[in-house]
Amino acid sequence: MENNEETTTESLIVASKAKNIIKNHGCMVAADALDELNRKVHRLIDEAVKRTKENKRSTVRPYDF
């Protein structure tokens, strides 16, 4: 799947779990912080897929991240 607007808006994180982790570290969560975290997860996946294809594989492996 290519990186497009639709995929970057699809949430890949569990917001309540991410908020709890941040709050457990004694910090507050800005309203748009989780949106950026989600975008970062999408970028990580896109980069791993790119590396996988560059290595002529179809399976994303842990070391692709």
KEPA-271007 format. One record per residue (C-alpha): residue number from 1; x, y, z. Coordinates in nm, 4 decimals. Layout:
<nodes>
NUM	X	Y	Z $
...
</nodes>
This chain:
<nodes>
1	0.0000	0.0000	0.0000 $
2	0.1364	0.3389	-0.0954 $
3	0.1513	0.6247	0.1516 $
4	-0.1564	0.8397	0.0961 $
5	-0.3865	1.0651	0.2959 $
6	-0.6278	0.7824	0.3753 $
7	-0.3652	0.5560	0.5306 $
8	-0.2147	0.8330	0.7405 $
9	-0.5528	0.9089	0.8970 $
10	-0.6285	0.5479	0.9863 $
11	-0.5424	0.5036	1.3522 $
12	-0.2952	0.2263	1.4261 $
13	-0.2551	0.2987	1.7952 $
14	-0.4779	0.2449	2.0973 $
15	-0.5111	0.6017	2.2224 $
16	-0.6095	0.5111	2.5785 $
17	-0.3081	0.2802	2.6171 $
18	-0.0671	0.5411	2.4789 $
19	-0.2158	0.8094	2.7055 $
20	-0.1789	0.5831	3.0091 $
21	0.1883	0.5188	2.9352 $
22	0.2560	0.8921	2.9000 $
23	0.0599	0.9734	3.2154 $
24	0.2452	0.6994	3.4068 $
25	0.5633	0.8950	3.3301 $
26	0.4068	1.2003	3.4967 $
27	0.3306	1.3923	3.1769 $
28	0.0161	1.5267	3.0229 $
29	-0.0963	1.4515	2.6664 $
30	-0.1588	1.7340	2.4200 $
31	-0.4672	1.6990	2.2023 $
32	-0.2641	1.6494	1.8853 $
33	0.0171	1.4364	2.0316 $
34	-0.1477	1.1051	1.9476 $
35	-0.2130	1.2189	1.5898 $
36	0.1609	1.2718	1.5455 $
37	0.2369	0.9377	1.7110 $
38	0.0023	0.7712	1.4635 $
39	0.1729	0.9487	1.1707 $
40	0.5101	0.8304	1.3013 $
41	0.3871	0.4690	1.3184 $
42	0.2697	0.4995	0.9577 $
43	0.6111	0.6332	0.8533 $
44	0.7886	0.3469	1.0315 $
45	0.5717	0.0939	0.8497 $
46	0.6214	0.2665	0.5145 $
47	0.9995	0.2643	0.5658 $
48	0.9978	-0.1045	0.6642 $
49	0.7923	-0.1965	0.3569 $
50	1.0283	0.0019	0.1354 $
51	1.3301	-0.1787	0.2818 $
52	1.1572	-0.5130	0.2376 $
53	1.0877	-0.4443	-0.1306 $
54	1.4389	-0.3102	-0.1890 $
55	1.5688	-0.6435	-0.0610 $
56	1.3350	-0.8287	-0.2993 $
57	1.1284	-0.9809	-0.0230 $
58	0.7557	-0.9729	0.0448 $
59	0.7705	-1.0382	0.4202 $
60	0.8453	-0.7511	0.6569 $
61	1.0905	-0.8739	0.9192 $
62	1.1777	-0.7192	1.2580 $
63	1.5096	-0.5877	1.1270 $
64	1.3259	-0.3892	0.8577 $
65	1.2195	-0.1522	1.1326 $
</nodes>
